[in-house]
Amino acid sequence: MKVLVTGGAGFIGSAVCRLFVGEVNATVLNVDKLTYAANLSSLRAVESSPRYAFRQADICDRQAIGALMREFDPDAVLHLAAESHVDRSIDGPADFIKTNVEGTCVLLEAALAHWQRLPAKRAAQFRFHNVSTDEVFGSLGATGWFTETTRYQPNSPYSASKAAADHLVRAWRETFGLPTVISNCSNNYGPCHFPEKLIPLTILKALHGEPIPVYGKGDNVRDWLYVEDHVRALFSILNEAPAGESYNLGGDAERTNIDVVRAICRLLDEMLPGSPHRPHERLITFVADRPGHDRRYAMDATKIRRELGWKPRESFDSGLRKTVSWYLANRWWWEPIWSQRYRGERLGTRSDRPAEGPSPAPGR
């Protein structure tokens, strides 16, 4: 299988490249613009493989994407390239609309032209797989789960842009017949995660003895999935799912943010008995909440378990231990980021909501 992977230098994308090339013997073309969160160091394990290639390109560049599609002649497109951090979408929504909506449209047009050129047998097997998020569904109350039929109700510029991308992918299927599939996943964690996100940020703040910021009361709930489990699910969908299907992916690992942070602190206490910052929980600092912060996400992954036989290999506890251990053992990966590109500063504080007026709805 020849797979064109967009965003393959990012967190999930690099895990895709490592597993697809290293474990399942696929041939991968990694197409990435190399924005701030991309890191080619994450591809060190596969960069010398004859079944891996990298091309720097913007998915909004029609000419470049069309040329790469013709040159590589893929059997599938796995679309992960996206602006992905909610806080950054609050500070600068336009970048998210540009990449996540316009870029998806450009990629769909190129994929459609490529698919229409394929011989009948290859055309029938071709897939365009859009990798999306649970955030398109909005916010849950204290009970219930998102399913594949949950209505879309995005609450941030990021989730709205991803919802738009999902709708475009479905439209290309219904209008043009392009064989597409969609997956919506819960929060990922694991190695090579850019430290603007909760788990790597907590680890690095704690290692440096700095205040660990927790939004609001820390009682927002997320369902966590180890990144390699996610990648194996993507491979199953790409290979086995009928065109037109969508699948929810989750780890059955709901945790409040404060419980996640405390678990990391306890692991660091155990793994670094000589740290001057023990107990690391004393570094926890509650800060003003994120504007429009969704209360709870939880994914019902029954469909993919039943139809494709996928289930996570890691529990949250085992995956978190692996993640913390990886950051302790791989300073070479994160130290250049922490010292030169992103030092853990607060993002997403902009809010244009009037100071006076109705309170936000519960769960926002």
N, C-alpha and C positions, 0 to 999 in steps of 0.2 A: 504493500500500500504506500502510495506517495501522498503525503499530507502537507498542504500549505497551512502553516500555523501563523496567524497574525498575533503580534504582541508576545512573541516567544522569548523575549529578554526580560519580561516581567516576572512577577512572583509565580502565578499559576502557569503562565506560558513556559517558563523555563523548566518547571517540573514536568510539563507535557513533553518537552523536547528530550529531557533526560530519560523519562520512562519509555517514550515511543521508540527512541533510537537505542537505548541501552537494554531494554527488556523485551520489547515485542517486535523488534527488527523492522520497524517502519522506516521509510525514507522521508526526511523532514526538510522543508524549506522554511526557515524562520524569517518572517518579514516583520521588522520592528523599526519604528521611527527613532528609537533611543531617546525618549523624553526622560525627565528627571528620575523616574522610578525604575527605569530599565537598567540592567546590569549584565553585561556580557560575561562577567566573572562567574555568574550563576550557571553558565554553559560549559565551564571548564571540563567537566567529565565527558562531554560528547563533541567538543569543538574539533577534534582531530578525526572524527569518524567519517568515512567516505559516504555514509548515509545521512550526513547532516550538512546543511549549508545555511549561511546567513546572508541576507540582503537588507541593507538599511533603506527603508522607504516609508513614506507617509501613506496610510490607507486612503487619505483624501486625494492623493495624486492619481488621477484616472489613467494617465499615460503609463506611469510606472507600474501600477497594479495590473493593467492590461498586459503589459510586456512580460511581467513575471508570471502571470497565468499561462501565457503562451509558451514561455521558456521552460517552465517546470512541468506543465501538463499534469496537474494533480488529479488524484482519484477522489480527494475530499478536501474541503476547506474547513479548518477549525478556527473560528473567529473569536479571539480573546482580546484583541487590541481595544483598549478603552481608557479613558480617564476614569478613575475608579474611587477616589477618596471623597466621601460626602463633605467633609470640612472644606476641601478645596473647591467643591462645586458651589458652596455658599459664597466663597470669596470671589469666584470667577466662573459663573455659569456658562458663558459663551464658549469656552474651550471644550466643555462637555458636549454641547450641542454640535459643535464642529466635528469632533472626533467620533462621538458615539452615534450620532444620527447621520450626518453627511457621510462620514467614513463608511458606515455600514451600507448606505445606499450605493456608494462607489463600488464597494466590494461585491455587493449583490449583482450589480450590472456586469461586472467583469466575470463573475462566476456564471451568470446566465449565458453570456456569450460563449464562454468556454464549454459549458455543458451542452449547448446547442450544436457544437462542433464535434462532439464525441460520437464514436460508433454506438450503436443501439445497446450493446451489452454493457459497455462502460458507462453509458448515460444512465442506465437503470440502476447501477450500483453506486453512482456518484452521490455524495452528500455534502450539503452546506450546513454546518453545525454552528449555531449561534449560542455562545456561552453567556448566560445572563445571571441574574441575581434574585434572591428572595425579596429584595427591597421594592421590586415593582408592585408587590401586592399591598404595600402600605404597612399598617401597624395592627397587631393583634391585641386583644384584651388578655385577661389572665388565663383563659382557656382556649382550646382549639388549635388547629394547624392549617397552614396553607396547603391547598391541593392544586393539581393542575387545572382545575376549573374555577379557582378563586378569581374574582374580578380584580382587574388592575386598579390600583389607587396609590400611585407614587406620591411621596410627600417631600422629596428633596429634588433639587435640580439634577443630581446624579441619577437617582432612581427614575425620574421622568425621562431622562435621555435614554436609559436602558430600556424602559418600557416602549419608547418610540422605536428603538432598534428591533425589539421583539415583534412589534406590529408590522414593521417593514418586511421582516423575514417571512412572516405569515402571509403577507400580501403577495410577495414574490412567488410563494408556493401556490396560492389560490389563483392568481392572475396569469402567471407565466408557466406554471407547472414545475418550477425549480424544486428538486427534491431536498427539502430542508428539514432539520430537526432543531429543537430548542431545549436547553436545560437551564433550570433556575436553581441556583445553589445557595446554601447558607454560608455563614462566615467561614472562610478558610484560615488555617494557621499552619505553620511549619517553617522549614529552612528557607533562607533567601527572601524573606519578607521585608519590604522596605519599612523602615522604622517610624513611619507616620501612623501606623495602625496599632491598635490597643496592645496586642501581645508583645510584638518586638519592642514597642516603645517602652512598655513596662519593664521588660528585661534590661534594656540599655540604660534607662533612667536609674534603675536599682543598682546596676553595676557601677555607676558613677556616683552613687550616693546622692542623687538629686531627687527633688520632690516628684512623686509619681502622680500625675493628674488623673482624677476620676470625675467624670461629668456628673453634675447633680448629686444625687444620693447613691449613685452606682447601682440602682435597682433596675435599669434597663436590661432586658433579657435577649440573648442571642443563642442560636443553635450553631455549634461549632463542628467543623469537619476538617480532619487532617488532609493536607493538600494532596498527598499521594493517593489517598482514598478517592478524592475527587477526580484525579487524573485517570484512575482505573475505571471510574464510572464513565468518563468522557470517551474512553476507548471502547467500552461496551456499547454505548449509544451509537458511536460512529460506525461500528461494525455490524450491529445487530438490529438497531431500531428501524422500523418502517418509516418511510418518508412521511412527513406531516405530523409526527408525534412530538410531544413535549414531556419532559420528566423533571420532577422535583428531586433535588439531592440534599440530604441532610445527614447529620451524624448522630441523631437522637441524643444530643448532648447539650441540653439547655442549661445555661448558666447566667446568673446576673454578672454584670461587669465587675462589681466589687468582689464577687467570689472568684472570678478569673484572676484578678490582680492579687488577691490574697494567696491563691494557690501557687502563683509564680513566686511570690515572696517566700513561701514555705519551702519550695524547691531550692531556691537560691540559698536559704539558710542552711539546708542540708548539704548542698553541693559545694558551698564555699564556707566551711566552718571557720576559716580565719579572716573572713571579711570584716572590716571595721564598721560596716553598715548594718550588721545584724542587730536585732531582728529587722528585716527589710520592710516589714509592715509599718514601721514607724515613719517611713517615707511617704506613705499614702496621703495625698492632699486632695480634698474635694474642691472642685472649681465650678464656675458657672456652667450651666448645661448648654449643650449645642442647640441652636435654633432649630425647631422642627424635629426634635429627636424622637424617633419612633420608639414606642414603649417595648414592644416584644415582637420577635420573629420566631417561628417554629415551622419546620417543614415536615410534611407527611411524605415519606419516600416509599410508601407501599407499592406504588406502581412499578418503579424500576426494580424493586426486590422481586416482585411477582413475575414480571415479564422478562427481565434480563438476568435475574439471579445475582444482582450486585448487592453487596452490603459492606459497610466499613470494616477494615481490619483493625483499626485502632480505636480504643475508647478515648474519651477526652483525657483521662489521667495518663494513659500510656503515650498518647500523642504529645501532650504538653511536656512530659518528661523528656521525650526525644527532642522537642523543640528547644527547650532551655539548654539541654546538653549541647545541641548543635551551636547555639550562639556562644556558649562558653568555649567551645573547641575551634571556632572559626572566626576569630577576631580579624584575620586577614580580609574577610569578606565585608564586615560591617564597619571597621574602623575608618576606612577612607570615606565612607558615606557620612559617618558621624562627625568627622573632623572637617570635611570639605563641602558637603552638599546639604545635609539636613541634621540639625542639632536638637531636634525634639521640640522646637518652638510651637506654641499654640496656633492653630489654624481654625478658620470657620467661625470667627466671632461676629462677623457682619450680620446684622439683622435690620431690615427696613420696616419691621413691624412697628406701628405707632406705639408710643409709650402709654397712651391712654386707649381704652377700648376693650373689646371682649377678650377673655382669656383664651389661649389655644385649647382646642378640643382635647379631651383625655387621650393619651397615647401618642400625641404629636411630639 
